[in-house]
Amino acid sequence: MRNLCLGIIFSGLALGAENTVPPISSYPQALKGNRSAMRQVANYYDDQFAQSRIQQQRDESLRWYKKASEEGETNCTYRLFQIYNEGDGVPQDHAEANDWLNKAAQGGYRTAHGILGERIAKGIGTKASDIDALYELLIQASISGLTGEQSNLRDKIIARISPAEAERAATEAFNYIERRNKPVKKVITSVGSSDSSKDKKDGSTANSSQPEDGTDVAVIAQNNKKQSEANKKKLDDQRRKMITEGRERLEITQH
């Protein structure tokens, strides 16, 4: 009986050791720097940790997720955000979670800017800032659209900050999008308009990527352009008036 028990124990240990070995097909490629293989190895250790809760598995998953992230695997970068945000096998750290989320956003992860905007608005892992939150939300609206909740948040922020602050956030967001060489969609709606009801319908789930009909950034930027043109025309008119009045005074003096 004792030998049987020992046999079962050693079999279990052997099985446990076998489960720590990542897929043979992926591991050599991961060691060579193949980022897709790195992601597969990281996912393997992540799954193993979820099943076993053995810390070594989590450590390995983090190591490979970070390697893959450095090579541009934004899915891995976003997964690091989730792990640190949830405290899943690591001490919960919202600030570090934000760092990974921001890196995912910069790398092009489609929903990262919107989530980052929500966190900044709520002050999760960072100092709350309406302008910075709006900046992220406007970028998200242009890239792949907002969820209903994000759209409502955007409208609330615009309602409580000054037009100048909203324009500043929009201009910075517009410049960011231009740097990313993202085409700006045709303007249909206006900032803070009743399009939020459509957002709620089309973006009711947290992972919705349904784009909005219009682009907030483009709307504000276009308004800025119109205002700038109007100001320029006003100044030109004033200059022309001054010149005309000056000539008239000169003629009176000469006579």
Secondary structure as the mmCIF struct_conf table of DSSP 4:
data_model
#
loop_
_struct_conf.conf_type_id
_struct_conf.id
_struct_conf.beg_label_comp_id
_struct_conf.beg_label_asym_id
_struct_conf.beg_label_seq_id
_struct_conf.end_label_comp_id
_struct_conf.end_label_asym_id
_struct_conf.end_label_seq_id
HELX_RH_AL_P HELX_RH_AL_P1 ARG A 2 ASN A 19
TURN_TY1_P TURN_TY1_P1 THR A 20 THR A 20
BEND BEND1 VAL A 21 VAL A 21
HELX_LH_PP_P HELX_LH_PP_P1 PRO A 22 PRO A 23
TURN_TY1_P TURN_TY1_P2 ILE A 24 SER A 26
HELX_RH_AL_P HELX_RH_AL_P2 TYR A 27 LEU A 31
TURN_TY1_P TURN_TY1_P3 LYS A 32 GLY A 33
HELX_RH_AL_P HELX_RH_AL_P3 ARG A 35 SER A 52
HELX_RH_AL_P HELX_RH_AL_P4 GLN A 55 GLU A 70
TURN_TY1_P TURN_TY1_P4 GLU A 71 GLY A 72
HELX_RH_AL_P HELX_RH_AL_P5 THR A 74 GLU A 86
TURN_TY1_P TURN_TY1_P5 GLY A 87 GLY A 87
BEND BEND2 ASP A 88 VAL A 90
HELX_RH_AL_P HELX_RH_AL_P6 HIS A 94 GLY A 107
TURN_TY1_P TURN_TY1_P6 GLY A 108 GLY A 108
TURN_TY1_P TURN_TY1_P7 ARG A 110 THR A 111
HELX_RH_AL_P HELX_RH_AL_P7 ALA A 112 LYS A 122
TURN_TY1_P TURN_TY1_P8 GLY A 123 GLY A 123
BEND BEND3 ILE A 124 THR A 126
HELX_RH_AL_P HELX_RH_AL_P8 ASP A 130 ILE A 143
TURN_TY1_P TURN_TY1_P9 SER A 144 SER A 144
HELX_RH_AL_P HELX_RH_AL_P9 GLY A 148 ARG A 160
BEND BEND4 ILE A 161 ILE A 161
HELX_RH_AL_P HELX_RH_AL_P10 PRO A 163 ARG A 179
TURN_TY1_P TURN_TY1_P10 ARG A 180 ASN A 181
HELX_LH_PP_P HELX_LH_PP_P2 LYS A 182 VAL A 187
BEND BEND5 THR A 189 THR A 189
TURN_TY1_P TURN_TY1_P11 VAL A 191 GLY A 192
BEND BEND6 SER A 193 SER A 193
TURN_TY1_P TURN_TY1_P12 SER A 194 ASP A 195
HELX_RH_AL_P HELX_RH_AL_P11 SER A 196 ASP A 202
TURN_TY1_P TURN_TY1_P13 GLY A 203 GLY A 203
BEND BEND7 THR A 205 THR A 205
TURN_TY1_P TURN_TY1_P14 ALA A 206 ASN A 207
HELX_LH_PP_P HELX_LH_PP_P3 GLN A 210 GLU A 212
BEND BEND8 ASP A 213 GLY A 214
HELX_RH_AL_P HELX_RH_AL_P12 ASP A 216 GLN A 254
#
